[in-house]
Amino acid sequence: ANVKDAFTPYNSINALRGNYSLAQTNGVDYMFNQMIAYNVNWAKLKYYLMSELRWNANPTEEEWNGWIADFMTASYGAGASAMTDYYEAWTSWTTTNQDNFLMDGEYVDDFSTTTSIGKNPSEIYSTSTLTLETLKSWLDSCNKALASLDKNDSKYQTYYNNIVLERLTPLYLIMYVHGEFGETWSWS
């Protein structure tokens, strides 16, 4: 795990089901989860899924997807569809890249060295790995979600805040990896 940068796209959500199922099988009553930093990179979704898994550690695919859909609707309102698109694109990117950068479990804290598979984890921050096209597509999904909100909705501010929170990752990575501000930097 990258403990130096909370905005690194790191998908530990894909490990939750197996971890909770194993814990239940072995009679574990209490679990401590760490490395959920700053509520970015879908941390709120992860919290929600962990709470559901505590009650049902072996959900069907339909139940799992239903939990995610419920979360998206409750958290993003009319922006749920666009945020689901972002989440699916983010999940696809992390799944594709996790083997390339040992994003599936090896602890890496010294980014000046190479890992057991010969990769330097700092390479994840290259323009060829985190392409501008990918990051802007993530940002576009967030912008679509914001545009779909009804300012007269009683939960507008909650939905808005939740979308802006997830929007921080592509904004930060566009600036950090590609050095771009310009039109991509806007809070509204």
C-alpha positions in Angstrom: 0.0 0.0 0.0 1.1 3.5 -0.7 1.1 5.2 2.7 2.6 8.5 1.4 -0.2 9.7 -0.8 -3.9 9.2 0.0 -4.9 10.1 -3.6 -3.2 7.2 -5.2 -5.9 5.0 -6.8 -5.7 1.9 -4.6 -8.6 -0.5 -4.7 -8.9 -2.5 -1.5 -12.6 -2.8 -1.9 -12.1 -5.8 -4.1 -10.6 -7.7 -1.1 -13.4 -6.9 1.3 -15.6 -9.9 0.5 -12.9 -12.5 0.8 -11.6 -10.9 4.0 -14.9 -10.8 5.8 -15.9 -14.3 4.6 -12.6 -15.7 5.9 -13.1 -13.9 9.2 -16.6 -15.2 9.7 -15.5 -18.8 8.8 -12.8 -18.6 11.4 -15.0 -17.1 14.2 -13.6 -13.6 14.2 -15.8 -11.3 16.1 -13.9 -8.0 15.8 -11.9 -6.5 12.9 -9.8 -3.4 12.7 -9.4 -1.8 9.3 -6.6 0.7 8.7 -5.3 2.7 5.8 -8.6 4.4 5.0 -7.3 7.8 4.7 -9.0 11.2 4.3 -12.3 9.7 3.0 -11.1 9.9 -0.6 -10.8 7.1 -3.2 -14.2 5.7 -2.3 -13.5 5.4 1.4 -17.1 6.2 2.3 -18.3 3.4 0.0 -15.8 1.1 1.7 -17.1 2.0 5.1 -20.6 1.2 4.0 -19.7 -2.1 2.4 -17.8 -3.1 5.5 -20.8 -2.4 7.6 -23.0 -4.6 5.3 -20.4 -7.4 5.3 -20.4 -7.5 9.0 -24.0 -8.6 8.8 -23.7 -10.8 5.7 -20.1 -11.8 5.0 -21.0 -13.9 2.0 -23.3 -11.8 -0.2 -24.3 -12.9 -3.7 -23.2 -10.9 -6.6 -26.7 -9.4 -6.8 -26.6 -8.4 -3.1 -23.1 -6.9 -3.5 -24.0 -4.9 -6.6 -27.3 -3.8 -4.8 -25.3 -2.5 -1.9 -23.1 -0.4 -4.2 -26.2 0.9 -6.1 -27.9 1.8 -2.8 -24.8 3.6 -1.6 -24.6 5.6 -4.9 -28.2 6.7 -4.8 -28.1 7.6 -1.1 -24.8 9.5 -1.4 -25.1 11.2 -4.8 -28.8 11.5 -5.5 -29.4 12.4 -9.1 -25.6 12.2 -9.7 -25.6 8.5 -8.8 -25.4 7.3 -12.5 -22.4 9.5 -13.3 -20.7 8.6 -10.1 -21.3 4.9 -10.7 -19.6 5.4 -14.1 -16.6 7.0 -12.4 -16.4 4.2 -9.8 -16.6 1.5 -12.5 -13.9 3.3 -14.5 -11.7 3.7 -11.4 -12.2 0.1 -10.4 -11.3 -1.1 -13.9 -8.1 1.1 -13.9 -7.0 -0.2 -10.5 -7.7 -3.8 -11.5 -5.7 -3.4 -14.6 -2.8 -1.7 -12.9 -2.7 -3.5 -9.5 -0.4 -6.3 -10.7 1.9 -3.9 -12.4 2.5 -1.9 -9.2 1.9 -4.5 -6.5 -1.3 -2.7 -5.6 -2.7 -6.0 -4.3 -1.0 -6.2 -1.0 2.8 -5.7 -0.8 3.7 -3.0 1.6 5.8 -0.3 0.0 6.9 2.7 1.9 10.2 3.5 0.2 9.5 4.7 -3.3 13.2 4.9 -4.2 13.5 1.1 -4.4 12.0 -1.5 -6.7 9.5 -4.2 -5.5 9.8 -7.9 -5.7 8.5 -7.8 -9.3 11.1 -5.2 -10.3 8.9 -2.2 -10.5 9.5 1.2 -8.9 6.2 2.1 -7.3 6.7 5.8 -8.2 6.2 4.8 -11.8 2.5 4.7 -11.0 2.7 8.5 -11.2 3.8 8.5 -14.8 1.9 10.2 -17.6 1.7 6.9 -19.4 0.1 5.1 -16.4 -2.2 7.8 -15.2 -3.0 9.3 -18.6 -4.6 12.7 -18.9 -7.5 11.1 -20.8 -8.2 8.7 -18.0 -8.1 11.3 -15.3 -10.2 13.8 -17.3 -12.8 11.0 -17.9 -13.0 10.5 -14.1 -13.3 14.2 -13.6 -15.9 14.5 -16.3 -18.1 11.9 -14.5 -17.9 14.0 -11.4 -18.8 17.1 -13.3 -21.8 15.4 -14.9 -22.9 14.3 -11.4 -22.6 17.8 -10.1 -24.6 19.2 -13.2 -27.4 16.7 -12.6 -28.1 17.9 -9.0 -31.2 19.9 -8.3 -30.3 22.8 -6.1 -33.8 22.8 -4.6 -33.4 19.2 -3.4 -33.3 19.2 0.4 -30.2 16.9 0.3 -28.4 19.0 -2.4 -25.5 20.1 -0.1 -24.9 16.5 1.1 -24.8 15.2 -2.5 -22.7 18.1 -3.6 -20.2 17.6 -0.8 -19.9 13.9 -1.5 -19.3 14.4 -5.2 -16.7 17.1 -4.6 -14.9 14.8 -2.2 -14.5 12.1 -4.8 -13.6 14.8 -7.4 -10.5 15.6 -5.4 -8.6 12.5 -6.6 -8.8 13.2 -10.4 -8.2 17.0 -9.8 -5.1 16.3 -7.6 -3.7 13.7 -10.0 -4.2 15.9 -13.0 -2.2 18.6 -11.2 0.4 16.3 -9.7 1.1 14.0 -12.7 0.4 16.3 -15.6 1.1 19.7 -14.0 -2.2 21.1 -15.3 -4.4 23.6 -13.6 -6.3 25.7 -16.2 -9.9 24.7 -17.0 -9.7 21.5 -14.9 -9.5 23.4 -11.6 -12.9 24.5 -10.5 -14.9 23.8 -7.3 -18.3 24.1 -8.9 
